[in-house]
Amino acid sequence: MSAKQLPAILVLADGTVAHGKAFGAIGTTTGEICFNTGMTGYQEVFTDPSYYGQILIMNTVHVGNYGVKDEDVESDNVKIRGLIGRNLEETYSRKLAKGSMEDYLKANNIVSIEGVDTRALVAHIRTKGAMNCIISSEITDVEALKKKLAEVPDMDGLELASQVSTKEAYEMGDKNAAVRIAVMDFGVKRHILHCMVDRGAYVKVFPAKTKLEEVKQFNPDGYFISNGPGDPSAMDYAIATMKEILKEEKPIFGICLGHQLLALANGIPTFKMHHGHRGLNHPVKNLVTGRSEITTQNHGFGVDPEAVKKSSHIEVTHVNLNDQSIEGIRVKGKPAFSVQYHPESTPGPHDSRYLFDQFIDMIRKS
């Protein structure tokens, strides 16, 4: 009997139960349920370290129909804990693909379920909010699954960045480049690094808990603070390092988790969002230029807008046009800025890649 024919069960923390068919690896997996509204780029999404600890709903009806290939990855392996879909496809049409999505998920030991009404499930999460869930293709007792799910810790308060960060520092780009950037890796995506290297930068990527004194030995011209998973307020070590980096008076650029850490280092708290932003079509307005941009997003935490309003040294530079949440800030009097969304946009539109040009220009002028 093939894996696809085996029954699978999805149970949410609020007691919701959905039945479907197994796909990928056979087993049991747990994590926080979330959804991505993008219609393409599933392999890049699966390998984004920011999804570590989460079970993902891909809301488009068919997922996997163009297969997988080695170039379409953002890290060394799949980072999601599990996958939920309406139709997860074994067959694929792209001639350049190296294999099927099902084989890819099996190779990465990702338990998945298909045949679920994902539209109804997403509507439920949008109403009830983010919560933990469990998928199993080996346990058929719903009450047993509920007991197992009750043992899973909430994402709120969970430090995960150090678990996905590189274990050893590594370098990319031309060693003779005029611009040297130190990257604090809390779960950095590969294409973020390429966006800096392609603009003539030489980057060195450091493990999450590297002391600033060690980073300074690289003699960087600027600092990049990466994206990553988990609760930023649980990262005391990173907030402390961020405060030290700010004293350097060198250009700083943060993305997603890096944006939240920049806020926390300046006394602005973060909060757990109701269900987060994840997709390829979120409209954001640049308050400096007045222009809007369509952005790629993946975050479940945000920067407290009320605290920003009371701050005398933090300025909001970007807002989400759907819900007016904060999407970008800068520190007044310092060459430090950040955005909540993903300007490298893999997958997604390239409207926001100007931010990498802005960062490189800031370094060259400093």
TIRO-614819 format. One record per residue: x, y, z negated of N, C-alpha, C, O in turn. Coordinates in steps of 0.05 Angstrom, whole numbers, padded with zeros to 5 digits, always signed. Layout:
BEGIN
XYZXYZXYZXYZ
...
//
This chain:
BEGIN
+00017-00024+00000+00000+00000+00000+00018+00025+00000+00036+00027-00016
+00012+00044+00018+00029+00068+00020+00022+00087-00003+00000+00085-00015
+00041+00105-00009+00037+00123-00031+00012+00141-00026-00002+00148-00045
+00007+00147-00001-00015+00165+00005-00042+00153-00001-00061+00167-00006
-00043+00126-00002-00069+00113-00008-00074+00109-00038-00097+00103-00045
-00054+00113-00054-00058+00110-00083-00074+00134-00094-00071+00156-00085
-00091+00129-00113-00106+00151-00126-00088+00168-00143-00068+00158-00154
-00094+00193-00146-00079+00211-00164-00100+00229-00179-00121+00234-00169
-00092+00238-00202-00109+00254-00219-00095+00280-00227-00071+00279-00234
-00110+00302-00226-00100+00328-00236-00117+00336-00260-00142+00336-00258
-00105+00343-00282-00119+00352-00306-00108+00378-00315-00083+00381-00318
-00125+00398-00319-00117+00424-00328-00120+00426-00359-00136+00411-00370
-00107+00445-00371-00107+00448-00400-00135+00455-00410-00141+00450-00434
-00152+00466-00393-00179+00473-00402-00199+00450-00399-00223+00453-00403
-00188+00426-00391-00205+00403-00388-00214+00397-00360-00226+00376-00355
-00209+00415-00341-00217+00410-00313-00202+00386-00302-00178+00383-00306
-00217+00369-00288-00205+00345-00276-00211+00344-00246-00234+00350-00238
-00191+00338-00230-00195+00334-00201-00182+00308-00193-00160+00301-00202
-00195+00294-00175-00185+00269-00165-00177+00272-00136-00190+00286-00120
-00155+00259-00128-00145+00260-00101-00128+00236-00095-00131+00215-00106
-00110+00240-00076-00092+00218-00067-00063+00226-00072-00056+00249-00071
-00047+00206-00078-00019+00211-00084-00004+00218-00059-00010+00209-00037
+00017+00234-00062+00034+00242-00040+00062+00247-00052+00064+00256-00074
+00083+00240-00037+00110+00244-00047+00116+00222-00067+00109+00199-00063
+00130+00229-00089+00138+00209-00109+00114+00200-00125+00095+00215-00130
+00115+00175-00134+00095+00164-00152+00104+00168-00181+00127+00161-00187
+00087+00178-00198+00094+00183-00225+00076+00203-00239+00053+00206-00231
+00086+00216-00259+00071+00236-00275+00088+00261-00278+00112+00259-00284
+00076+00284-00275+00091+00309-00278+00074+00330-00292+00049+00330-00289
+00087+00349-00306+00072+00370-00320+00085+00397-00314+00108+00398-00307
+00070+00418-00318+00081+00445-00315+00058+00465-00315+00035+00458-00317
+00065+00490-00311+00045+00512-00309+00034+00512-00281+00050+00513-00262
+00008+00512-00278-00004+00513-00251-00004+00541-00240-00009+00560-00255
+00003+00544-00215+00002+00570-00202-00004+00566-00172-00004+00543-00163
-00009+00587-00158-00016+00584-00129-00001+00605-00112+00004+00627-00121
+00005+00596-00088+00017+00614-00068-00001+00616-00044-00010+00595-00034
-00007+00640-00035-00026+00644-00014-00013+00644+00014-00027+00648+00034
+00014+00640+00016+00027+00641+00041+00019+00617+00059+00014+00595+00049
+00018+00622+00085+00010+00601+00104+00034+00587+00116+00030+00568+00131
+00058+00596+00110+00082+00583+00121+00105+00586+00100+00101+00598+00079
+00128+00574+00107+00151+00577+00090+00150+00559+00065+00162+00566+00045
+00136+00537+00067+00133+00520+00043+00160+00509+00033+00164+00506+00009
+00179+00503+00050+00204+00492+00041+00220+00513+00025+00233+00506+00005
+00220+00538+00035+00234+00559+00020+00221+00564-00007+00234+00569-00027
+00194+00561-00008+00180+00565-00033+00186+00542-00052+00192+00547-00076
+00187+00517-00043+00192+00494-00060+00220+00496-00073+00224+00487-00095
+00239+00508-00058+00267+00509-00068+00274+00535-00082+00297+00539-00089
+00255+00553-00085+00259+00578-00100+00262+00572-00130+00243+00562-00142
+00285+00578-00142+00288+00572-00170+00268+00586-00189+00264+00577-00211
+00256+00607-00179+00236+00621-00196+00211+00604-00202+00196+00610-00220
+00207+00583-00186+00185+00565-00190+00191+00542-00209+00174+00525-00214
+00215+00542-00220+00222+00520-00239+00203+00519-00262+00197+00540-00275
+00193+00495-00268+00175+00492-00290+00145+00495-00283+00128+00494-00300
+00140+00498-00256+00113+00503-00248+00103+00482-00228+00118+00471-00212
+00077+00477-00229+00063+00460-00209+00048+00478-00190+00032+00495-00199
+00054+00475-00165+00046+00495-00145+00022+00485-00128+00022+00463-00118
+00003+00503-00125-00019+00499-00105-00011+00515-00080-00007+00539-00082
-00008+00501-00057-00006+00516-00032-00034+00518-00021-00047+00498-00014
-00043+00543-00018-00071+00548-00013-00079+00544+00016-00103+00542+00022
-00060+00544+00034-00067+00539+00062-00076+00510+00066-00067+00493+00050
-00093+00505+00085-00106+00479+00087-00087+00456+00094-00089+00434+00083
-00068+00462+00112-00049+00441+00120-00020+00450+00112-00011+00472+00119
-00007+00432+00098+00021+00438+00089+00038+00414+00097+00032+00391+00091
+00061+00420+00110+00079+00399+00118+00079+00393+00148+00094+00376+00157
+00062+00407+00163+00059+00400+00191+00082+00409+00209+00081+00402+00233
+00102+00423+00199+00126+00428+00216+00151+00416+00204+00173+00423+00212
+00147+00399+00184+00170+00384+00173+00189+00400+00157+00183+00422+00148
+00213+00390+00153+00234+00403+00137+00260+00403+00152+00265+00385+00169
+00278+00422+00146+00305+00422+00157+00324+00434+00137+00315+00449+00119
+00349+00429+00140+00369+00436+00120+00372+00466+00116+00378+00476+00094
+00367+00482+00137+00371+00511+00135+00349+00525+00119+00354+00547+00109
+00326+00513+00116+00303+00526+00104+00302+00522+00074+00281+00515+00063
+00324+00526+00060+00324+00522+00031+00336+00547+00017+00351+00562+00029
+00328+00551-00008+00337+00573-00024+00355+00564-00047+00366+00581-00062
+00358+00538-00050+00376+00527-00071+00383+00498-00064+00376+00489-00042
+00397+00484-00082+00407+00458-00075+00385+00436-00074+00389+00415-00062
+00362+00441-00087+00341+00421-00088+00314+00434-00093+00312+00458-00097
+00293+00417-00092+00266+00427-00098+00264+00435-00127+00272+00419-00145
+00252+00458-00132+00251+00468-00160+00223+00465-00172+00220+00466-00197
+00202+00463-00155+00175+00460-00167+00173+00433-00182+00188+00415-00175
+00155+00431-00201+00152+00406-00216+00132+00388-00203+00132+00364-00207
+00114+00399-00187+00094+00383-00173+00080+00400-00152+00083+00425-00152
+00065+00387-00134+00052+00401-00112+00023+00392-00110+00017+00368-00113
+00005+00411-00105-00023+00406-00101-00031+00418-00073-00024+00440-00067
-00045+00402-00057-00053+00411-00031-00080+00400-00022-00089+00379-00033
-00092+00413-00002-00116+00402+00010-00109+00379+00029-00119+00357+00027
-00090+00385+00047-00080+00365+00066-00050+00367+00067-00039+00386+00078
-00036+00348+00055-00007+00347+00055+00001+00327+00078-00007+00304+00078
+00017+00337+00097+00020+00322+00122+00046+00306+00123+00067+00315+00115
+00043+00281+00132+00066+00263+00137+00079+00269+00164+00103+00269+00167
+00062+00274+00184+00072+00278+00211+00079+00308+00215+00067+00325+00201
+00097+00313+00233+00106+00341+00238+00112+00345+00267+00117+00326+00282
+00110+00370+00276+00112+00377+00304+00139+00390+00312+00146+00389+00336
+00153+00402+00293+00177+00417+00301+00200+00398+00309+00208+00381+00293
+00210+00402+00332+00232+00385+00342+00258+00388+00327+00274+00369+00325
+00262+00412+00315+00286+00417+00300+00285+00405+00271+00306+00404+00258
+00262+00396+00263+00259+00385+00236+00276+00360+00232+00279+00344+00251
+00286+00356+00208+00303+00333+00202+00286+00310+00189+00297+00288+00186
+00261+00316+00182+00245+00295+00170+00218+00306+00161+00212+00329+00164
+00203+00288+00149+00176+00296+00140+00177+00308+00112+00196+00304+00097
+00156+00323+00106+00154+00335+00079+00151+00313+00058+00161+00316+00035
+00137+00292+00064+00133+00271+00045+00159+00257+00037+00165+00253+00014
+00176+00251+00057+00202+00240+00051+00219+00259+00035+00235+00251+00017
+00217+00284+00041+00232+00305+00027+00223+00306-00002+00240+00308-00020
+00197+00305-00008+00187+00305-00035+00195+00280-00050+00201+00280-00074
+00195+00257-00036+00204+00232-00048+00233+00233-00056+00241+00225-00078
+00249+00244-00038+00278+00246-00043+00284+00264-00067+00304+00260-00081
+00267+00283-00072+00270+00302-00094+00253+00294-00119+00252+00309-00138
+00240+00271-00117+00224+00260-00139+00202+00279-00148+00198+00283-00172
+00188+00290-00128+00166+00309-00134+00139+00295-00131+00131+00286-00110
+00125+00293-00154+00098+00281-00154+00078+00301-00144+00078+00324-00152
+00061+00292-00125+00042+00311-00113+00015+00298-00110+00012+00273-00113
-00005+00314-00105-00033+00305-00101-00045+00320-00078-00042+00345-00076
-00059+00306-00061-00074+00319-00039-00103+00310-00040-00111+00293-00056
-00119+00323-00022-00148+00317-00022-00163+00332-00043-00185+00326-00050
-00150+00353-00054-00162+00370-00074-00174+00395-00061-00162+00406-00042
-00197+00404-00070-00208+00429-00060-00192+00453-00071-00199+00463-00092
-00171+00460-00057-00153+00481-00067-00166+00508-00069-00158+00524-00086
-00185+00514-00051-00198+00540-00053-00214+00543-00079-00213+00563-00093
-00228+00522-00086-00243+00522-00111-00224+00523-00135-00229+00536-00155
-00202+00509-00133-00182+00508-00155-00169+00535-00159-00166+00544-00182
-00162+00548-00137-00150+00575-00139-00171+00595-00151-00163+00612-00167
-00196+00593-00142-00216+00611-00153-00219+00606-00183-00224+00625-00198
-00216+00581-00192-00218+00575-00220-00195+00588-00236-00199+00599-00257
-00171+00586-00225-00147+00597-00239-00149+00628-00239-00141+00641-00259
-00159+00639-00217-00162+00669-00217-00181+00678-00238-00179+00701-00248
-00200+00661-00245-00220+00668-00266-00209+00662-00294-00210+00679-00312
-00198+00638-00297-00190+00628-00324-00161+00636-00331-00155+00638-00354
-00145+00641-00311-00117+00648-00316-00098+00625-00314-00106+00602-00312
-00072+00631-00315-00051+00610-00314-00053+00592-00338-00059+00600-00360
-00048+00566-00334-00048+00546-00355-00032+00522-00347-00025+00519-00324
-00026+00505-00366-00011+00481-00360-00029+00460-00347-00053+00461-00350
-00017+00441-00333-00032+00420-00320-00014+00395-00318+00010+00396-00323
-00026+00373-00310-00012+00348-00307-00023+00334-00282-00047+00333-00278
-00005+00322-00267-00012+00305-00244-00001+00278-00249+00022+00275-00258
-00017+00257-00243-00007+00230-00246-00018+00212-00225-00042+00213-00218
-00001+00195-00214-00009+00174-00195-00002+00147-00207-00002+00126-00193
+00003+00147-00234+00009+00121-00248-00009+00117-00272-00012+00095-00282
-00020+00139-00283-00038+00137-00307-00066+00145-00297-00070+00166-00286
-00085+00127-00302-00112+00132-00293-00131+00140-00315-00154+00146-00311
-00121+00139-00340-00137+00146-00363-00136+00176-00368-00115+00187-00376
-00158+00190-00363-00158+00219-00366-00152+00228-00394-00138+00248-00398
-00163+00214-00414-00158+00222-00442-00128+00219-00449-00117+00235-00464
-00115+00199-00438-00086+00195-00443-00071+00218-00430-00051+00227-00441
-00080+00227-00406-00066+00249-00393-00070+00275-00409-00052+00291-00411
-00094+00279-00420-00099+00303-00437-00080+00303-00461-00070+00325-00468
-00076+00280-00473-00058+00279-00497-00029+00286-00488-00015+00300-00503
-00021+00276-00466+00006+00281-00456+00009+00311-00449+00030+00323-00454
-00012+00322-00437-00011+00350-00429-00009+00369-00454+00003+00390-00452
-00022+00361-00475-00022+00377-00500+00006+00381-00511+00010+00399-00527
+00025+00364-00504+00052+00366-00514+00070+00385-00498+00092+00390-00506
+00060+00395-00475+00076+00412-00458+00076+00440-00468+00055+00451-00474
+00100+00453-00471+00101+00480-00482+00091+00500-00461+00093+00496-00437
+00080+00522-00471+00070+00544-00453+00094+00559-00441+00116+00560-00453
+00090+00570-00418+00110+00586-00404+00117+00611-00421+00140+00620-00421
+00097+00622-00434+00101+00646-00451+00121+00639-00473+00115+00622-00490
+00144+00652-00473+00165+00647-00493+00186+00627-00485+00203+00620-00501
+00184+00617-00460+00202+00596-00451+00226+00608-00436+00222+00623-00417
+00250+00601-00444+00274+00609-00430+00283+00587-00411+00290+00565-00419
+00282+00593-00385+00288+00573-00364+00311+00581-00346+00322+00564-00332
+00318+00606-00346+00337+00616-00326+00364+00602-00328+00377+00595-00308
+00373+00596-00353+00400+00584-00356+00400+00555-00346+00421+00544-00340
+00376+00543-00343+00374+00515-00333+00377+00514-00303+00384+00493-00292
+00371+00535-00288+00374+00535-00259+00398+00551-00249+00405+00549-00226
+00411+00565-00267+00435+00581-00259+00458+00563-00251+00459+00539-00260
+00476+00573-00235+00500+00558-00227+00516+00552-00252+00516+00567-00271
+00529+00529-00251+00546+00521-00274+00574+00532-00272+00588+00536-00293
+00582+00539-00248+00609+00550-00244+00606+00574-00225+00590+00574-00207
+00623+00594-00229+00623+00618-00212+00632+00610-00184+00649+00592-00180
+00621+00623-00164+00630+00619-00136+00628+00645-00121+00615+00664-00129
+00641+00646-00097+00644+00670-00082+00633+00667-00054+00633+00644-00043
+00624+00689-00042+00614+00689-00014+00623+00714-00001+00624+00736-00013
+00629+00712+00025+00636+00736+00041+00666+00739+00045+00682+00722+00038
+00674+00762+00055+00702+00769+00062+00716+00780+00037+00707+00801+00026
+00737+00767+00028+00751+00776+00005+00763+00805+00008+00768+00818-00012
+00767+00813+00033+00778+00839+00038+00757+00861+00042+00763+00883+00049
+00732+00854+00037+00710+00873+00040+00713+00897+00022+00724+00894+00000
+00704+00920+00030+00706+00944+00014+00686+00944-00009+00690+00959-00028
+00665+00929-00007+00645+00928-00028+00646+00901-00042+00643+00880-00030
+00649+00902-00069+00649+00877-00086+00626+00878-00105+00622+00897-00120
+00609+00857-00104+00585+00857-00120+00585+00832-00139+00589+00810-00130
+00581+00837-00164+00579+00815-00184+00549+00808-00186+00532+00825-00191
+00543+00783-00182+00515+00773-00183+00511+00757-00209+00524+00737-00213
+00493+00767-00225+00485+00751-00249+00463+00732-00241+00441+00740-00234
+00470+00706-00241+00452+00686-00230+00433+00675-00251+00441+00659-00269
+00408+00683-00250+00387+00672-00267+00368+00654-00251+00347+00646-00261
+00377+00648-00226+00361+00632-00208+00360+00644-00181+00339+00644-00168
+00383+00655-00172+00384+00670-00147+00377+00653-00123+00385+00630-00121
+00364+00665-00104+00358+00653-00078+00381+00657-00059+00393+00679-00059
+00387+00637-00042+00409+00639-00024+00407+00662-00005+00427+00676+00001
+00383+00668+00005+00380+00689+00024+00384+00717+00012+00389+00736+00027
+00381+00719-00014+00388+00745-00027+00418+00750-00024+00426+00772-00017
+00433+00729-00028+00462+00731-00026+00470+00738+00003+00487+00754+00008
+00457+00724+00022+00462+00729+00051+00456+00758+00058+00470+00770+00074
+00435+00770+00046+00427+00797+00053+00449+00817+00044+00451+00838+00056
+00464+00810+00024+00486+00828+00015+00512+00822+00031+00526+00840+00040
+00517+00796+00036+00541+00789+00051+00539+00799+00080+00558+00808+00091
+00515+00797+00092+00511+00806+00119+00515+00836+00122+00519+00846+00144
+00514+00850+00100+00518+00879+00101+00546+00887+00093+00552+00910+00086
+00564+00867+00094+00592+00872+00089+00602+00870+00061+00624+00880+00055
+00586+00859+00043+00594+00856+00015+00608+00830+00010+00603+00809+00023
+00626+00830-00009+00639+00806-00020+00627+00801-00047+00629+00819-00065
+00613+00779-00052+00599+00774-00077+00611+00751-00092+00621+00731-00081
+00610+00753-00118+00617+00731-00136+00593+00726-00154+00583+00744-00167
+00584+00701-00154+00560+00694-00169+00568+00681-00196+00584+00662-00196
+00558+00692-00218+00566+00683-00244+00543+00668-00259+00520+00675-00256
+00550+00647-00274+00530+00634-00290+00515+00653-00309+00526+00674-00317
+00490+00646-00316+00473+00664-00330+00485+00675-00356+00481+00699-00363
+00499+00658-00371+00509+00666-00397+00538+00675-00397+00551+00676-00418
+00548+00683-00374+00575+00693-00372+00578+00720-00387+00561+00738-00384
+00599+00723-00403+00603+00748-00418+00612+00769-00398+00626+00764-00378
+00605+00794-00404+00611+00816-00385+00641+00820-00382+00650+00827-00360
+00656+00815-00403+00686+00818-00401+00697+00800-00379+00715+00808-00364
+00686+00776-00376+00695+00758-00355+00686+00768-00328+00701+00766-00308
+00661+00778-00326+00651+00789-00301+00668+00812-00291+00673+00815-00268
+00676+00829-00310+00692+00853-00303+00719+00847-00292+00731+00863-00278
+00729+00823-00297+00755+00815-00285+00753+00813-00255+00774+00814-00241
+00729+00809-00244+00725+00809-00215+00728+00837-00203+00731+00840-00179
+00727+00857-00221+00729+00885-00213+00707+00893-00193+00712+00902-00171
+00682+00888-00201+00659+00894-00182+00654+00924-00179+00659+00940-00197
+00644+00931-00156+00635+00958-00150+00606+00962-00158+00597+00985-00161
+00591+00940-00160+00563+00941-00168+00554+00915-00179+00568+00894-00176
+00531+00915-00191+00520+00891-00204+00492+00885-00192+00475+00902-00189
+00488+00859-00185+00462+00850-00177+00451+00832-00198+00464+00813-00207
+00426+00836-00207+00413+00820-00227+00390+00804-00214+00372+00816-00203
+00393+00778-00214+00376+00761-00197+00348+00755-00207+00341+00761-00230
+00333+00743-00190+00307+00731-00197+00312+00706-00213+00335+00698-00218
+00290+00694-00223+00292+00669-00238+00267+00662-00252+00248+00678-00251
+00265+00639-00265+00241+00629-00278+00239+00637-00308+00259+00646-00319
+00216+00632-00319+00213+00634-00348+00205+00662-00357+00201+00680-00342
+00205+00664-00384+00197+00689-00397+00221+00707-00401+00240+00699-00416
+00222+00731-00389+00246+00748-00392+00251+00757-00421+00274+00761-00429
+00229+00760-00437+00233+00769-00464+00246+00748-00482+00255+00755-00504
+00248+00723-00472+00262+00702-00487+00291+00701-00481+00306+00684-00492
+00301+00719-00464+00329+00718-00455+00345+00739-00469+00355+00758-00457
+00349+00736-00495+00364+00756-00511+00392+00760-00500+00402+00782-00500
+00405+00738-00492+00432+00739-00482+00434+00757-00457+00453+00772-00453
+00414+00755-00439+00414+00770-00414+00407+00799-00419+00419+00817-00406
+00389+00805-00438+00382+00832-00444+00406+00847-00456+00412+00870-00450
+00421+00833-00473+00445+00845-00485+00466+00850-00463+00479+00872-00464
+00470+00832-00445+00489+00836-00423+00480+00859-00405+00497+00875-00396
+00454+00861-00400+00443+00882-00384+00449+00910-00396+00456+00929-00382
+00447+00912-00422+00452+00937-00436+00482+00944-00433+00488+00968-00429
+00499+00925-00434+00528+00930-00430+00534+00938-00402+00550+00956-00397
+00521+00926-00382+00525+00933-00354+00516+00961-00349+00530+00976-00334
+00495+00970-00361+00485+00997-00357+00506+01018-00366+00508+01040-00355
+00522+01011-00386+00543+01029-00396+00566+01032-00376+00581+01051-00378
+00567+01014-00357+00589+01015-00337+00585+01038-00317+00604+01047-00304
+00560+01048-00315+00554+01070-00297+00560+01063-00267+00565+01080-00251
+00558+01037-00261+00561+01028-00234+00534+01020-00223+00516+01014-00238
+00531+01021-00196+00504+01015-00185+00494+00987-00193+00509+00968-00194
+00468+00986-00199+00455+00962-00208+00429+00958-00191+00414+00977-00187
+00425+00934-00182+00400+00927-00167+00389+00901-00178+00403+00881-00180
+00364+00902-00187+00351+00878-00198+00327+00871-00181+00312+00888-00172
+00322+00845-00178+00299+00834-00164+00284+00815-00182+00295+00797-00194
+00258+00819-00185+00239+00801-00199+00247+00799-00229+00242+00817-00244
+00258+00776-00237+00267+00774-00264+00288+00795-00271+00288+00806-00293
+00305+00802-00252+00324+00823-00256+00311+00850-00260+00321+00867-00276
+00288+00855-00248+00272+00879-00252+00262+00879-00281+00263+00900-00294
+00252+00857-00290+00241+00855-00317+00264+00859-00338+00259+00872-00359
+00287+00848-00333+00310+00851-00351+00319+00879-00353+00327+00889-00374
+00319+00894-00330+00327+00922-00330+00307+00938-00347+00315+00955-00362
+00281+00931-00346+00262+00945-00362+00266+00939-00392+00266+00957-00409
+00270+00913-00398+00274+00905-00426+00299+00918-00438+00299+00925-00462
+00320+00921-00422+00345+00933-00432+00341+00963-00438+00357+00975-00451
+00320+00974-00427+00314+01002-00431+00290+01006-00450+00278+01027-00451
+00284+00985-00465+00263+00987-00485+00235+00985-00475+00216+00991-00490
+00231+00976-00450+00205+00972-00439+00197+00943-00441+00211+00926-00429
+00176+00936-00455+00169+00907-00458+00157+00896-00432+00147+00910-00415
+00157+00869-00431+00143+00855-00409+00119+00840-00420+00116+00838-00445
+00102+00830-00403+00079+00815-00412+00072+00792-00393+00080+00793-00369
+00058+00772-00403+00050+00750-00387+00025+00758-00371+00005+00766-00383
+00026+00756-00344+00004+00763-00328-00018+00742-00329-00013+00719-00336
-00042+00750-00321-00065+00732-00322-00060+00708-00304-00064+00685-00313
-00052+00713-00279-00045+00690-00262-00023+00697-00242-00016+00680-00225
-00011+00720-00244+00013+00726-00229+00008+00733-00200-00015+00733-00190
+00029+00740-00186+00029+00746-00158+00047+00727-00143+00071+00726-00149
+00036+00712-00124+00053+00694-00108+00041+00692-00080+00019+00683-00076
+00057+00701-00060+00048+00701-00033+00065+00718-00015+00086+00728-00024
+00056+00722+00010+00073+00735+00030+00060+00761+00040+00070+00773+00059
+00038+00770+00028+00023+00792+00040+00014+00812+00019-00008+00824+00022
+00030+00817-00002+00022+00836-00023+00030+00864-00014+00053+00869-00009
+00010+00882-00013+00017+00910-00005+00028+00926-00029+00017+00926-00051
+00050+00939-00023+00064+00955-00043+00069+00983-00032+00076+00986-00008
+00065+01004-00048+00071+01031-00039+00097+01041-00052+00101+01040-00076
+00114+01051-00035+00139+01065-00044+00131+01093-00051+00125+01109-00033
+00132+01100-00077+00123+01127-00086+00143+01148-00078+00136+01172-00079
+00168+01141-00071+00188+01160-00064+00184+01169-00035+00186+01193-00029
+00179+01150-00017+00175+01157+00011+00146+01160+00019+00140+01173+00040
+00127+01149+00003+00099+01150+00010+00091+01128+00029+00067+01127+00037
+00109+01111+00037+00103+01090+00056+00095+01064+00041+00102+01060+00018
+00079+01048+00055+00072+01022+00044+00087+01000+00058+00097+01004+00080
+00090+00978+00045+00104+00955+00056+00090+00929+00048+00079+00928+00026
+00090+00909+00065+00078+00883+00059+00101+00866+00048+00122+00863+00060
+00096+00855+00024+00118+00842+00010+00113+00813+00003+00090+00803+00002
+00136+00799-00002+00135+00772-00012+00138+00773-00043+00155+00788-00053
+00121+00758-00057+00122+00760-00086+00121+00732-00099+00109+00714-00088
+00133+00730-00123+00131+00706-00139+00138+00713-00167+00162+00711-00175
+00119+00720-00183+00124+00726-00212+00099+00722-00228+00076+00726-00219
+00103+00714-00253+00081+00710-00272+00083+00729-00296+00066+00729-00314
+00104+00746-00296+00107+00766-00317+00109+00793-00304+00117+00795-00281
+00103+00814-00319+00104+00841-00308+00115+00860-00329+00119+00854-00352
+00121+00885-00320+00131+00906-00337+00107+00922-00347+00089+00930-00332
+00107+00928-00373+00085+00941-00387+00082+00970-00376+00099+00987-00381
+00060+00976-00362+00056+01003-00351+00052+01025-00372+00061+01047-00368
+00040+01018-00394+00035+01038-00415+00061+01047-00428+00065+01071-00434
+00080+01028-00431+00106+01035-00443+00122+01052-00423+00137+01069-00432
+00119+01046-00398+00134+01062-00378+00124+01091-00378+00140+01109-00375
+00098+01095-00381+00087+01122-00381+00098+01138-00404+00102+01162-00402
+00105+01125-00427+00115+01139-00450+00145+01143-00449+00157+01157-00465
+00158+01130-00430+00187+01131-00428+00196+01157-00414+00184+01165-00395
+00218+01168-00425+00228+01193-00413+00251+01187-00393+00260+01205-00379
+00260+01163-00392+00283+01157-00375+00279+01135-00354+00297+01127-00340
+00254+01126-00352+00247+01106-00332+00226+01118-00313+00205+01129-00322
+00231+01116-00287+00212+01126-00267+00202+01103-00250+00217+01087-00241
+00175+01103-00245+00163+01083-00228+00168+01091-00199+00162+01114-00191
+00178+01073-00183+00184+01078-00154+00165+01064-00135+00161+01072-00113
+00154+01041-00144+00136+01025-00127+00112+01015-00144+00115+01008-00167
+00089+01014-00131+00065+01003-00144+00051+00983-00126+00053+00986-00101
+00038+00963-00137+00022+00944-00122-00005+00957-00115-00019+00966-00133
-00011+00957-00090-00036+00970-00081-00061+00953-00087-00083+00963-00084
-00058+00928-00095-00081+00912-00102-00090+00917-00131-00114+00920-00136
-00071+00919-00149-00078+00922-00177-00064+00945-00192-00067+00948-00216
-00048+00960-00177-00033+00983-00188-00011+00975-00209-00001+00991-00224
-00004+00949-00209+00018+00941-00227+00044+00952-00217+00047+00959-00194
+00064+00953-00235+00090+00965-00229+00106+00945-00212+00110+00922-00219
+00116+00955-00189+00131+00939-00171+00160+00949-00167+00176+00935-00155
+00167+00972-00179+00194+00981-00177+00199+01004-00197+00181+01020-00203
+00223+01005-00207+00231+01027-00226+00260+01035-00220+00275+01021-00207
+00266+01059-00230+00294+01067-00230+00300+01080-00257+00282+01091-00270
+00326+01079-00265+00334+01092-00290+00343+01120-00284+00362+01124-00269
+00331+01140-00296+00338+01168-00291+00367+01173-00301+00374+01165-00323
+00383+01186-00285+00410+01193-00292+00430+01170-00289+00453+01174-00296
+00421+01147-00279+00439+01125-00274+00434+01113-00247+00411+01114-00237
+00454+01101-00234+00450+01088-00208+00439+01060-00211+00451+01040-00203
+00415+01058-00223+00404+01032-00229+00374+01031-00221+00359+01049-00228
+00367+01011-00205+00339+01009-00196+00332+00979-00193+00350+00962-00192
+00306+00974-00191+00297+00946-00188+00270+00945-00176+00255+00965-00176
+00263+00922-00165+00236+00917-00155+00226+00890-00165+00242+00872-00169
+00200+00888-00168+00188+00864-00178+00185+00843-00156+00184+00819-00161
+00183+00852-00131+00179+00834-00109+00205+00824-00096+00227+00830-00107
+00203+00809-00074+00227+00797-00062+00233+00809-00034+00221+00800-00015
+00251+00829-00033+00257+00842-00007+00272+00824+00013+00272+00830+00037
+00284+00802+00003+00298+00784+00023+00277+00770+00040+00283+00761+00062
+00252+00767+00029+00229+00758+00043+00233+00732+00059+00228+00732+00083
+00241+00711+00046+00243+00685+00058+00227+00666+00042+00236+00655+00022
+00202+00660+00051+00189+00670+00076+00175+00697+00071+00172+00706+00049
+00168+00709+00094+00152+00734+00092+00162+00756+00111+00182+00752+00125
+00148+00779+00112+00156+00801+00129+00181+00815+00118+00187+00814+00095
+00195+00829+00136+00220+00841+00129+00218+00871+00123+00238+00886+00125
+00194+00880+00115+00190+00909+00110+00208+00920+00089+00215+00944+00090
+00217+00904+00069+00230+00914+00046+00261+00910+00046+00274+00916+00026
+00272+00900+00068+00301+00895+00068+00317+00920+00067+00342+00919+00062
+00305+00943+00071+00319+00969+00068+00331+00972+00040+00350+00987+00037
+00320+00958+00021+00330+00961-00007+00358+00951-00009+00374+00961-00026
+00366+00931+00006+00394+00922+00006+00412+00943+00018+00434+00947+00009
+00403+00956+00039+00418+00978+00051+00421+01001+00030+00443+01013+00028
+00400+01006+00016+00400+01027-00005+00421+01020-00026+00436+01038-00035
+00422+00995-00034+00441+00986-00055+00470+00989-00045+00487+00999-00059
+00475+00979-00021+00502+00980-00010+00511+01009-00006+00534+01016-00012
+00493+01026+00004+00500+01055+00007+00505+01068-00020+00524+01084-00022
+00490+01060-00040+00495+01071-00067+00522+01064-00077+00536+01080-00089
+00531+01039-00072+00558+01030-00080+00579+01046-00065+00599+01055-00077
+00576+01049-00039+00596+01062-00023+00599+01092-00030+00621+01103-00028
+00577+01104-00039+00578+01132-00046+00587+01137-00075+00594+01159-00083
+00587+01115-00091+00593+01119-00120+00623+01122-00125+00631+01125-00147
//
